[in-house]
């Protein structure tokens, strides 16, 4: 039996997480409010009229742009407003539904990280039915907190689970037991059903402390040295929709 320890969404790819107490998941859809926006790092070829999955290196992201972790961001669904704070101080408030607001965000990143830009930054919004996820089928991501604890032993340091940027943090599994769930379905008492589809391969983004922006660990290397792979966490698809809250349980369907 798995228990939901925490829920998070990431409205803007590469920027900070937003904790949630509950979420309503819809069949065939992504985690609500997740990866709705991305900041293009120079022309990516993304066409909102015909959206196609793009490699994450085409956007600002923690794997290469660790300074993003210094920013605390919040997105308000009701107003479409993105707020960015740095060092506890608000540095930008912009309406992403307006051209002026998107231009303000782009101007901010030109000032904030000029040396990291390959071209003009551009704020992109995901069209209906599309999200800026790392994986083409990365609808919902699950992080096993026992696996994170095992990684702490591997690297000899505390590891914030937020390094793994998952939607659901779960307990109740042995370390890396989530990897054995691929091909199974997880069922909540609310009727929610998740089909676990694939392991998540970890990149250098996990080496960045989400609080300080320091690149202070070597997690994929540790995983490879100890386990012979770089997998931690799994992706799942929503087979049947339903609500989910912190503290809810998920059972493996028979």
RATAHU-V633639 format. One record per backbone hydrogen bond with DSSP energy under -1.0 kcal/mol. CO is the residue of the C=O (numbers start at 1). NH is the residue of the N-H. If there is no record, write none. Layout:
co & nh
CO & NH
CO & NH
//
This chain:
co & nh
2 & 250
3 & 171
4 & 247
6 & 169
7 & 20
9 & 18
10 & 35
11 & 37
12 & 15
18 & 9
21 & 246
23 & 244
25 & 242
26 & 29
31 & 34
35 & 132
36 & 126
37 & 13
38 & 124
39 & 60
40 & 42
40 & 122
47 & 50
55 & 58
56 & 59
58 & 41
61 & 64
61 & 65
65 & 68
66 & 69
67 & 70
68 & 71
72 & 85
74 & 83
76 & 80
80 & 96
81 & 76
82 & 94
83 & 74
84 & 91
84 & 92
85 & 72
86 & 89
89 & 86
92 & 84
94 & 82
95 & 98
98 & 102
99 & 103
100 & 104
101 & 105
102 & 106
103 & 107
104 & 108
105 & 109
106 & 110
107 & 111
108 & 112
109 & 113
113 & 116
122 & 40
124 & 38
127 & 130
131 & 133
135 & 138
137 & 139
139 & 31
140 & 236
141 & 167
141 & 168
142 & 234
143 & 170
144 & 148
145 & 149
146 & 150
147 & 151
148 & 152
149 & 153
150 & 154
151 & 155
152 & 156
152 & 157
160 & 163
161 & 164
162 & 165
167 & 8
168 & 143
169 & 5
169 & 6
170 & 145
171 & 3
174 & 177
176 & 179
178 & 181
181 & 184
184 & 196
185 & 253
186 & 194
187 & 251
188 & 191
192 & 188
193 & 239
193 & 240
194 & 186
195 & 237
196 & 183
198 & 235
200 & 232
203 & 206
204 & 207
205 & 208
207 & 216
207 & 217
209 & 213
214 & 209
214 & 216
218 & 222
219 & 223
220 & 224
221 & 225
222 & 226
223 & 227
224 & 228
230 & 202
233 & 200
234 & 142
235 & 197
235 & 198
236 & 140
237 & 195
238 & 28
240 & 193
242 & 25
244 & 23
245 & 248
248 & 4
250 & 2
251 & 187
//
